[in-house]
Amino acid sequence: MKQGFIKAAAVTPKIRVADPVYNGEEICRKLEEAYAAGAKIIVFPELCITGYTCGDLFLQQLLLEEASAQLMRIAACTREKDALIMVGLPMERDGRLYNVAAVLWNGEILGLVPKANIPSYAEFYEGRHFTEGNREPVPFSFAGKTIPFGTNILFVCETMHGLTVGCEICEDLWVANSPGTSHAMKGATVIANLSASNETIGKDEYRELLVKSSSARLICGYIYTSAGEGESTQDLVFGGHNLIAENGTVLTQVKKFSCETIYGDIDIERLLSDRRRMGTFGQEPQETYVQVPFRLNLTETRLDRSFECMPFVPVKQEERDRRCEEILSIQSYGLKKRFEHTGLSRAVVGVSGGLDSTLALLVTVRTFDLLGLDRKGILAVTMPCFGTTAQTRGNACGLAQTLGVRLQEVDIREAVEVHFRDIGQDSSNHDVTYENGQARERTQVLMDLANRVNGLVIGTGDMSELALGWATYNGDHMSMYGVNAGVPKTLVRHLVQYYADTCGDEELSAVLRDVLDTPVSPELLPPVDGVISQRTEDLVGPYELHDFFLYYMLRCGFPPAKVYRVARKAFAGQYEDSVILKWLKIFYRRFFAQQFKRSCLPDGPKIGSVALSPRGDLRMPSDACVSLWAAELAKL
């Protein structure tokens, strides 16, 4: 529960129809298992104390009385258990029968939530037995105590910030105006659905879609627990299809007919962050709600949830290829609009033989093809200097040749040496002036060539470099349109790989693969024995770590301690904890110190949910202080 994580369980017990005593025993047994596994929210299916398929037996007084007796027994099982538990049963009130979820905590029944929407179509005939639940809660006397009875009840944890739980039952999810919508608008961050959804062909896919979309639309955690084995198969079969989702992502789900308990680590802090970010989340409903408090011990949740090492890069090849194609389209159509607006038909791209400039050139070529322009209107400029190697120079030239663009080489050594003499820089002093002098000379060459050919300078720098400030101010930092500004470094590599795999040109593919094999380097220091001596990741850290930090800091709003925790889990076996912490500290220091470079960023297209444009997603002052974040890092 610390750092916002809470473990939820969706449990489907094997029941007997119309046997509450047996079912009560099984529910208690499953409850013990889920609690022992660390679950703090435990959800059982709809009407599980009796079974969903009792039919007209629901009208039998004996069944109703025993169901209530077993509810008390199950409540007793929750005593001194640090968890919130929900079970389904039929409940009589004022001469009418309701399908309810009983919410239990520490031996108490906190509330009874009736099903709001009663299906009486196709295979469902619940209207024969049950009444639609009242939205506005009313007092209800049960087992000598008065408890709230109604749909609009929220269960608020007093010890965990943001944990508010709402309930809906099966059909409530499938209707246009679900109770869960009102619950979320009123502050619920977790919705529990007690369900008894039978299986028909393709229904599981639609059910998954409903759960995913509801959790995304409501920005909540969604626990869906369905009836399974033991229900009557007279006309229907129940598969126990349990799912736990968070804001559009299924954290875990069970294979149909296995009836297994599933667990999911819902991140309440991330949900709150997403809601804060989304200013149009919605207005509170005018309906009357009752908030019922409960308490959980604030312990550290054992995380079974996995975190991908590269959150910007899809794991599955098919999805990754689809993502790459979409990104290349966003980049090229963004650049296409800029050419159409300016009326220009020439482009200037500085090509180094590295990944970023390769991607920028590929995007420019794609844009010219979209516009029906001659690729000879693209001027690829290679500018060798002190750190250029034969490999990168050869790849730069090979790219221009295979892509059919114009190539111009401008050796900047002499110009840089003259500049060094003018400003009194000792060329044997390989300091930041030595490096940045080369970068700024290259940008001057590109800008002046663009003026000469009446074209646009296409920026090559990527989002990861912008996050770290790994760009020379008014050097490679500047362009007339930065096509890579929204692409993190870990994704650049896959875009180039995708192009190599799909271009259909063996010669071009060979060049691109050689670029992929080249170490990431600005090549501003002299090579050693013809080999690149300056490796970027040796200096600022591995980009896979920095991209991970960037995603969870900006997209998810995680504080440093939480970023560190999930990074340790994601990179276990790859990096020592001390290494992760070292680069995390450097990431925060550089991110805050280098905002001034992002504040005057050239135009460029937003690609994903994380972006650094000062005109879009990141309105951050250039002189913001890092002290608060540094203080937390110092405690790790």
Phi, psi and omega in degrees: 000337174296149181062019170091355181275135174223134183272126178248153178230135172250115191241128175242102179282153172277117188249176168239135182294129177065028177234076183300328181296310178298315183296322177298319178298315182294320179296317178297321179295315179293326178297317178299317180298312183295321180293320179297333179278358175099008181290137178251341172233119186236121187240127177254167185287171175299133175052031187289338181292327178255333194101142182286332191262035181285341180060226184290351174295341175299339181275356181278126182300320182300317180297317182294319180294318181291326177299318178294321178297320180289329175299318178295323178295316179294321178300320178297328178292339182274352182299133181064019173258130184275067184202159174254127188236143179229130178226154183253143178198163173278143181220131179269135175215124178053043175079007178237154183255134181235147174267109190237159168253123176266128182255120189243146176201126174051044177084358183250154170262109185283331182183161176239120184252111182278153176293129185275330185239117185256111182283136174221058180218161180049237184277358185259136176219045182296334180298343177293333185240323191249152178257145176300137182288148175285136178288306182287123184295145176232156177292141181221129181270122180214127178054039175081006179233155177258122181230156179287141181230113180166163182289323187272064175238131175243140182252113191252123178279124183279345186253351179234112183301127174090350181276102177230127189246132174241160184238142164218164187233119173039264185305333180304330178287330191272350184270165184294319183244082186285151173303327181301329178297311178296320179303312182294319179296333180271358174122358180292130177258346176230130174246127176254130178243115175268116191230160169221078185259117181285166183260132167225169185301124176081356183292328180297323179293318179293322179297315178299319178298318179298314181295315179298312184292323178294316179294328178286314183295325183264358183046064184216170167272141183230122181250113183246117182239126186239154178295153183216230187297139181110333175294154181297138176253026180305317178227341186229158174235136182247131189258356180061042183280093182264141180220147171230123184233160177217113175047052174090356180244129176282115179286321180197149173209157184261149173290136182306144176073003177272335177054039180272153170284133177243154181233145177215138180265100181277135182259098183293320180298321179293321178298317178297321178297316179296322178292320177298322182291327185266094184293346181258022185305323177139166180261151178296139177292154180279353182296154178282132179235151172246131177254125181249120182279151169211169184229142173230146177292134183278083180253170179274123180285130172290120186274115171264348180290140180260156178231121181293140180298327181238086185296341178276349187243117178301144183285317184283136184302316183297316179292322180295318178296319179296320178296317180298317180297320180294318180296314179301325178291316179299315180298311186289324178287329173297314179292325179302315179299321181295320177292319179296321181291318182279341183075013181272160180223023178230145177227145178238124181232124174281121182247127183252348188091005178261177186296311186297312182291329176297313179298317180299320179292319179298318179295320180295318177299315179299321179295316179297323177295321178296322182278351184072026180266152177292130179298342177292350174283355177263123178256108176271124186244121174255134188231078181298146176210209191297328186258001185290136178253164180296325182296310183291322178296319179295321179291323178299315180291321180296322178298313181298318182293312184288333179273349177076030177255166177286145179237133174227131177255128177236103179285118188260007183303309184297317181298320180292319179297318177299317180298319178298319178296322182296324184260001178078031179268125176286117184292349175273351178268101186273059181266192183295329178294319177301316182287311186289333177300322178291316182298318181288327176296319179298317180295322178298318179299314181296316181296317182290324176294323178297320176297321184292322182261002181060057182226184179252138172276122181266122181288148183246341185296145183257175185293325180296319177296321178294321180298321182270353185070023181277063179207144180280120180303126184063021171246241177294352175293338190246144176196184177260345171193120185262096186291337183262005189299336181256009185250118177289156186302320181296335180272332177305314182301318182287329176295316179293320178297318179299318179296319180297324183282336190243355187288337179076014181237109185297322181293315178296318179301321180296318179295315182298322180290329176290323175298318180297331181275356183273132178301144177291123183201143173281348180051053179252354175246148183302140177290163177248117182055039177079004182250144179307128182257344185247105180255121185305316186288343173286336185265313183254349180109164181297132181293332178295327175289313183295323177294322176297312179301315183300315182298310186283336176283312184273309185289322186256349179071023182289140170285166185305318183297324180285321175302316180298318181298311183287331176294320178300321180289317183293322186253020178302128181089348178257318180228142173293152180304320181295327178290317178300315181295320179302311183285333176295318177298318179294322179301309182297318180299313182290321183300316180286320184291333188257013180300330182300332177287325180283336182293339178239041183289138174296163176300151177183155186282140170287137184251311185231198184282349174248125179214155187242008182295133178289348179264356184232259192281333188241093176264081186241131179293145183293338182249028176297142185268138182268000190305317183299316180288321179296323180296320178291320179298325182294339181275347186281000000 
